[in-house]
Amino acid sequence: MSTRPPAYQSLAAELRGQILAGVLKPGDRLPVEPELSAAHGVSRSTAREALRLLASQDLISTVRGVAGGSFVVTPRPEQVSEYLHASLNLLTVDTQITVDQLLETRELLEVHATGRAALHRTEEDLTGLRATLFDPWQLRPEEMYEPNKAFHTRLLHASGNPLLEVVARPVFQVLDERFLRQRAPGRFWHEVDHDHREIVARVAARDEAGAREAARAHLDRLRTTYLAIDRARSQPRAGVSDGEDRSGRRPE
């Protein structure tokens, strides 16, 4: 037996459809509650709940005052990326998405983005990429996460395609936050440093094929570590499997 959704959800769905179809455009003012309730044959409280639902989905924003009202939001790439990040995290926690699937998606996006970066990068992009490089002998493992994140963010930005950055960055963040931070063995960061410098060299030389190959080789190496950490997460009492010093410090 099917059940109809509450009236406020039906109204919100109708308004959402108008927003996504472009009938209501960013910046447009929605009818006020009395107008909505009269036009759709619902109570003012139903209209109010529908607007609250749309606001919770970041589709509209409400401004108080005489000139206020509910307005269709102007989307920001960062907002979309943050939403994808949160959603992917939830899917990973719920095991609907595996590490291997995240890695496959990242390779499809980031290898292409790196090739584009070699073609479209600016001198400012190169300066930003080089500023993220680090010496793994000089930093503790927990200090290497942020420059690593900055490197990949700047690499995606250098591709010149903002949509690639919006879609690929959340995949990278979920993988690194859930698996690398505080968990990667010391040797891993030395491999990352080597790979990053190779990628920068290829991008600087505008070597599209070489940049793609360097990115693919980098992600292939990451795969081994990610999968090993994923296995170890199910055995929390296990030590570092290779007996290596996790700090990655230069031996005395």
N, C-alpha and C positions, 0 to 999 in steps of 0.2 A: 504494500500500500504506500503510495507516494505521498509526501507531505509538502505543502507549499512553504517556501521560506517566509520569514516574517516580512511584513510590508516594508519596513525600513531597508531591509536588504534588497528587496526587489527595486525600490526606488533608487538606491545607491547604484545598483547594477545598471539601471537605465542611464543614469547620469554618467557613470563610468564609461559606458559604451559611447556616449556622445563626446566625451573628452578624448578617448582613444581614437575615435573616428575623425577627430578634428572639427566636429560641429561646434564644440566649445573649445576655443583655442587658449594657449597660455596667456594669462592676463585678463581673460574674460570674467565678468562678474556674473555669478549664478543668481537666479531669482532668490529673494528673501523667503524666509519660512512661510509666511502667509500665502505668498504667491505659489510656492511649490505645493503646499497642501491643497490649495484651490485647484490648481492645474491637474493634479494627479489624484484628487479625491481621497486624500489621506489626512490624518490629524497633523497639527503643528508639531506635536512631539515626535511623530513618525518622521516628518521632514527634518527635524533637528537631529535625530539619530542617524539618518541617512548622511547628512552633512558631516557629522562626527566620524562616521565610518570612512568617508572619502578623505577626510583630513588625516586619519590614522594611517591611510595608505599613501600619504604624501602626494595626493592628487590635487588637493585644494588647500588653501590657507585662509584663515579667518582674520580679518582686521576689524578692530573695534572702532567705535566712533561714528560721527555723522556720515562721513564719506566711506565708512567701512562696509563690510560684507564678506562673502565667501568668493574667492578668486581662484581660477585655475592656475596652478603653479607653473613657473618656468622651469623645466627640468635642468638639473645640473649633473654633469658627468660623474662627479664625486658621489652624489647622492645615489645614482644608479649603481655605481660600483660598490658602495657600502651595503646596499640592499642585497646584491648578488653575493657579497662576502658572507653576510649573515645567513642567507638561505643555504649556501653551499656548506657552511659549517654545520647547520642543522641536519642536512642530508648525510653528511659524513658521520656525525654522531649517531644518527639513526641507521647507519651502515647501508643506506640506499645507494651510496656512491663509494666505491673502493678507492684505495690509494692508487692502484694501477690505472683506474679510469681517470682519475685526476691527472696523473702523469701523462697519459696519452693525450688528454685535452690540452695540457700545458704545452706539450711538444708541437701539436698542430698549430697553436697560436704563436708561441714564442719564437720558434725557428723562422717562421714567416716574418714576424716582426723584426727580428734581427737582420734578415736580408734587406728589408725595407729601410732599416736604420742606416745600413751601409750606403744606400742610395740617397737618402734624404737628410742625413744628419747635418747639423750646423756646427760651427766652431764652438758655439755655446753648449751644444749637446756633448761634444767631446770633452770640454772642460768639466762639465758636470759628471760625466762618466768617470773620468780620471780621478776626480775628487772623492769618489766612493771606494777606490782601491785601498786595500789595507795590508799591513804586514802581519800575518798570523803569528809570527814569533813575538810580536809586541803586545798583542791583545789577549784577554781572557775569552774563552768561548762565548760567554754571554754578551760580550761587547761586539761580537762580529755579526750578530743578527741584523742590526740596524743598517750598517753600511751595505750588507748583502741585499737587503730589501731596497735600499736606495738605488743600488746598481740596476736592478731589474726594472724598477719603476722608471728610471731615467732612460733605460734602453727601450722600453715600450713607448715612452714619450717621443724618443728620437725617430720612431717609425713614421711619424707624421700622420698616423691614422688614429684619431682619438677614440674610435670605437674599439680598436684592438686593445688600447690601454684599459678602457672601461671593462672589457670582458676578460682579458687575460690577468689583470692584476689581482682580482679576487681569488682566482685559482692558485696563483703563486702564494698569496697570503695564507690561504687555508693550509696548503702543504707545509709551508715553513713554520707557521705558528703551532700547528698540531704535531709536527714531527721533528723539526730541526732544533727549535729553541730549547736549550738546556739538554739536548739528547745526542747531538751529533758528536762522534769521536773526533779527537784533535786532528788526526790526519786529514779528515774531511775538509777542514777549512783551508789547508794547504793546497788541496786539489782545486777548491773553489777559487782561490787566489790565482793560481796558474791559469785556469780556464777564463776567468774574467779578463785577465791581461791579454790573453790570446784574442778574445772577442773584441776588445777595444782596439787592438792592433788591426784587425780585419775591418772593423767599422771605419777606423781612421783612414785606411787605404782605399776605402770605397769598394772593397772586394765583396760583392754580394754573395757569390757562391762560397767563398771562404768563410764569410760571417755565418752563413747558414750552417755550414759543416761544423764550425767551432761551437755554435749553439747546440747543435744536435749531439755532438760529442760530450758537451757539458751535461746535458740532460740525461744522457745515457749513464754517465758516471753517478749522477744524483739518484737515479732509479735504484741502484744497488743499495745505497745508504737508506733511502726512504723505506724500501721494502724490509730491510733488516731491522730498522727501528719499529716498523709496524708489527713485525713478528715479536720483537722484544716487549712491546707494550702489553702483550697478553701474558708475559712472564715477568712481572715487575721485580721479582727478587733476583733475577739473573744478573750477573755482572757484565762488564764489557767483554764481549765474546772473544775479541782477539788479544785480550790482556794488555791493550795499549793504554797509555796514560791519556785520559779523556781531555786533559787540559791542553794538549798539543804544544806544551812549552818545550823550548830547546833543551835537550838533556844537559845536565851540568858536567 
